[in-house]
Amino acid sequence: MRVTKGCARCRHRHARCVVPVGASSCSRCARLGRPCHLEPRFHFKPVRHIYQQCGNAPARFDLVWDEQQVWVGVTRPHICEPQAYFGTEVPRRALEEPMLLKALLALAARHDAILTNGSECEASTFHGECLQLLIVALNQPEENYDDNLLTTVVVLRFYEELERTTDRKCHLLGSNRLLNLMSRSASSGGLAEAVSWQFLRQAIYSSIAQYEPIQLDLRNYERSSVFHRDDDAARANAIIFFCACILQLCCAVPGYAIDRKSWQRLTDCVEEWHCNKPRSWQPLRYQPPGLSADQPFPELWIISPPAVVGLQYYHASKIFLTLSDAPSQRMTDYETSQARLIAEKTIAGHLVVAIGLSLSNDSVQNSYYIASHLLQRFGYCLQQPAEQQGALRFLSRVEKKLGWRTSWTGRDLERQWRDRANLSSGAN
C-alpha cells in the first residue's frame, strides 16, 4: 500500500498541498479558483504471499483461495462523485465510528446472503446493533448531527432497499427528515455533500417505484458546486437534479395537471442540458436495435461512467415530461386516444435506450438501478415480443449481478403484457 499526498496540480509543481477537513479541494486550488483533482489516498497492490515468523526463521505463505470462496461484487455508489468518498473516506471513518461500521457490515452481510442464498441472521444482528447506536445519536441535540450520522442513515437505506418482500421505507423517511434538517449538507462539500447526492438518487428510485413525490427540499441542492463545475460528474448530477424536480412536480399533482410555466421551465432546462453535453459523451460505438436479430436494445459504448448515468437520467426525464404532457381539451376522443398511444411509444423508445446504456456499459453497475426502476413502472409500454423477452433477461441479469430482487417485477410485467394482448385481440 502506498500513500499519495497532494492533488495532481500541487504534485506537478512540487508545492505543499493542504486540504482542509471536509473540503473537496486544497487551499491553493481554492484560492486560485482552479479545479482540484484529489486522488484517493491509498493505492493497493495485489498481495500474492506474506512472510510470518515461524520458529526462528521467517516462512513464506502463499495466499491461495479456495475455489468455493465467495467474492461479493459491490457496486460503486460514487460514480457521480469524483472524490470517491464512498470508496475511501467512508471505510476510513467506519474504523473510528462504530455506528457506521455496523451499518456497513449489515449491508455487506445482507448482500452476501442474497447472492449465496444464505441466512440473513448475521445481517439482522449487525442491523440491530447499528439501530441501538443510531437511536442514541438521534437523541442528541440537532446541532450535534454530523456527516457520520447522515452517512449511516443513507447506508441503512441501501440495506433497506434489499428487503426480501416489501420496501418499508423506514430509513428512507428518516433520511428525508435528516437531510431536510441538515439543509446545508447538499452544498457543504466533502462527504456530506456526496452522501446527499447519493440519497437524492435513492429518493428518485423510490418516487418512480412508489408513484410518490420526492419529500426532499430540493432548494438545498441548488447551492451545490455541481452547477458551477464542468466535469462529467457535475453534469450527471445536474440532470439528476432536474429529474428529481420533474418527479416532485408531476407526482405531487393528481392527474398530472401541471402548472405550464413551471413545466416549460423544466423542459427547457432538460433540453439545454442535452444540447450542451460535451462531445466526449457521444457513443464510441452505436448499433441500433434489431428485433429480427434478437437485439432489442441499442448498443451504446460510452467512455465516461458518469456520462452513462447522466444519459439515463436524461431519458428518465424525457419519459416523465412525455407522460405529464396533458392533451389539449379541444382534442376529440379519437385524437386523445391516439395521443396516448404515441406517448406510450415515445416512452418505450426512451426506456429501450436506458436499458441499452446499462447492457452496453456493464462495468457501470449503478446504471442498472435507474433502468430497472423505469422498467418496473413503464415496462407495460414495451409491445414488441423481442423487447419484452429482452426486458425479462435484463431483470434476471440485475438480480444475478447486484442481488437486487427483480423476479417479482418480471412476473408483474408478464401479467401486464398478457392482459394488454388479450384486450387488443378482443379475448375475454
C-alpha positions, -999 to +999 in steps of 0.1 A: +000+000+000+014+034-010+002+067+003-001+096-021-001+132-009-015+162-025-036+170-056-024+165-091-016+202-097+004+206-064+024+174-070+032+185-105+045+219-092+062+202-061+041+225-039+028+219-005-008+208-007-031+214+023-067+201+022-089+215+050-110+189+068-142+182+049-132+203+019-133+190-017-103+210-029-069+221-015-063+256-003-041+266-032-066+254-059-095+270-040-076+303-038-068+303-075-103+291-085-089+261-103-103+226-104-086+204-078-081+167-087-076+149-054-067+112-059-076+085-033-050+085-006-045+047-008-033+026-037-035-011-030-013-037-047-023-073-051-007-095-025+003-130-036+021-141-004+031-130+030+060-137+054+055-147+090+078-157+117+078-195+122+102-206+149+135-188+144+131-182+107+106-163+085+084-186+065+066-177+032+029-184+030+012-182-005-023-168-005-043-194-024-080-191-021-105-220-021-125-223-053-156-221-031-146-188-017-174-163-020-165-129-036-191-102-034-191-077-062-200-044-046-214-016-067-197+018-066-221+045-053-196+072-061-199+070-100-212+106-100-188+117-072-153+123-084-136+123-050-148+087-044-157+094-007-176+061-005-146+042-016-120+060+006-134+082+033-164+061+044-143+029+051-118+050+070-144+066+091-160+032+098-129+022+116-135+051+140-173+053+142-190+020+154-224+031+142-212+035+106-192+003+108-223-017+119-243-002+091-217-013+065-214-047+080-252-051+079-253-041+043-224-064+033-239-094+052-273-090+036-258-086+001-237-117+007-267-137+020-287-127-011-260-137-036-253-170-018-290-177-009-279-179+027-293-168+060-297-131+069-292-137+107-258-121+107-272-091+087-300-087+112-276-088+141-255-060+127-286-040+118-300-043+153-266-032+169-265-003+145-300+008+153-291+009+190-263+033+184-284+052+159-311+059+184-286+073+209-272+096+182-306+108+171-314+117+207-286+142+207-294+179+200-299+186+163-268+209+163-247+178+171-258+159+139-229+153+117-220+137+084-212+104+101-248+102+112-260+112+077-238+086+061-250+058+084-287+065+076-280+065+039-261+032+041-291+018+061-313+029+032-291+007+009-297-021+034-335-015+033-336-015-005-325-051-004-356-063+015-369-097+005-405-086+004-417-050+005-399-017+010-409-005+044-392+029+037-383+034+074-348+046+066-360+065+035-383+086+057-355+090+083-330+101+057-355+126+043-361+142+077-324+143+084-314+159+051-341+185+054-328+193+090-292+194+078-301+218+050-265+227+042-253+192+036-262+191-001-239+221-007-213+219+020-187+200+001-169+169+013-185+137+024-218+153+035-225+167+000-215+133-016-239+115+007-267+140+000-264+135-038-263+097-033-295+099-013-312+120-039-308+091-064-323+068-038-352+091-034-357+091-071-358+053-072-385+053-045-405+080-062-405+061-095-415+028-079-440+041-054-457+068-075-450+093-048-434+128-048-399+133-035-401+146+001-367+163+000-364+201-001-346+204-034-338+240-028-310+228-006-293+213-037-294+245-057-264+259-038-242+230-047-210+235-066-223+209-091-239+238-110-206+257-113-183+229-122-176+215-157-167+179-151-186+148-161-198+140-126-212+175-122-231+173-155-246+140-145-257+153-111-273+183-128-296+162-149-303+140-118-314+172-101-337+182-130-352+147-130-359+150-093-376+184-098-398+168-125-408+139-103-415+163-074-438+184-096-457+158-115-462+133-087-474+160-063-504+169-085-532+144-091-538+136-127-506+153-138-523+187-141-491+206-141-485+243-140-475+250-176-449+277-167-431+255-143-433+226-167-419+246-196-390+258-174-381+223-165-385+212-202-361+240-213-336+230-186-335+194-197-332+203-234-305+229-227-286+202-207-288+178-236-277+203-262-247+214-241-234+179-233-198+175-244-187+156-275-170+131-252-204+119-242-212+107-277-211+068-280-178+053-292-200+028-309-237+028-317-256-001-330-294+004-334-317-022-320-326-051-344-357-070-333-351-097-360-316-103-348-327-107-312-311-075-302-340-055-289-318-028-272-294-004-289-256-008-283-240+024-270-204+024-258-198+054-235-163+062-223-172+080-191-192+062-163-209+094-152-220+100-187-238+066-188-257+075-157-264+111-168-277+100-202-300+075-184-315+103-162-320+124-193-341+097-208-359+092-175-367+130-175-380+127-211-403+099-200-419+119-173-421+150-195-439+129-221-462+113-196-472+145-180-478+164-212-516+167-208-536+166-240-555+196-252-591+200-241-600+207-277-589+172-289-616+147-298-618+114-281-601+097-310-572+123-310-568+118-272-566+080-277-540+085-305-520+109-283-519+083-256-506+056-280-480+080-293-469+088-257-465+051-249-444+046-280-422+075-271-418+062-235-409+028-248-382+044-270-366+062-241-369+030-219-352+009-245-322+033-247-319+034-209-317-004-208-293-004-237-270+020-219-268-004-189-262-035-210-236-018-232-216-005-203-216-034-179-189-021-156-211+008-146-233-012-124-250+018-109-268+022-142-288-009-136-308+007-108-325+035-127-331+013-157-347-014-135-370+011-118-381+026-151-388-009-164-408-017-133-430+013-139-432+017-176-424-018-189-460-022-200-452+002-229-429-024-245-451-040-272-426-060-293-422-096-281-384-093-286-383-062-263-404-080-237-382-111-236-351-089-236-365-069-206-370-102-187-335-113-194-323-078-182-341-081-149-327-116-144-292-102-150-297-074-125-308-099-098-278-121-105-252-094-106-264-070-079-286-091-056-315-067-061-346-088-063-363-082-096-381-115-103-414-102-090-411-072-114-408-097-142-439-116-132-459-083-130-447-073-164-457-107-179-491-103-164-495-067-178-483-077-213-507-107-213-537-085-202-529-059-228-526-086-255-559-100-245-576-066-247-561-059-281-572-093-295-607-090-280-602-121-258-622-125-226 
